[in-house]
Amino acid sequence: MNDLEERLARREAIALKLAHQLNAKIDECEALKKDLVWYVKRVQELEKQLYLADHVDTTGGNWAWEQ
């Protein structure tokens, strides 16, 4: 019975260690996700600042100076 209790205790310790490691990875992923969201929003803001010049053919043609 003692051997069984020792094996159970070892497995419980391993399970707890793995759970802590998993939680750390989840926290790391959440932090990366927040960074990614910030970068996506920043790119969207920059994209809004871009504009088409009057001499651009928006139908897929060439730039005015290329014609």
TAGITA-V587923 format. One record per backbone hydrogen bond with DSSP energy under -1.0 kcal/mol. NH is the residue of the N-H (numbers start at 1). CO is the residue of the C=O. Records with the same first field share a line. If there is no record, write none. Layout:
# TAGITA-V587923
NH->CO / CO
This chain:
# TAGITA-V587923
5->1
6->2
7->3
8->4
9->5
10->6
11->7
12->8
13->9
14->10
15->11
16->12
17->13
18->14
19->15
20->16
21->17
22->18
23->19
24->20
25->21
26->22
27->23
28->24
29->25
30->26
31->27
32->28
33->29
34->30
35->31
36->32
37->33
38->34
39->35
40->36
41->37
42->38
43->39
44->40
45->41
46->42
47->43
48->44
56->53
60->57
66->63
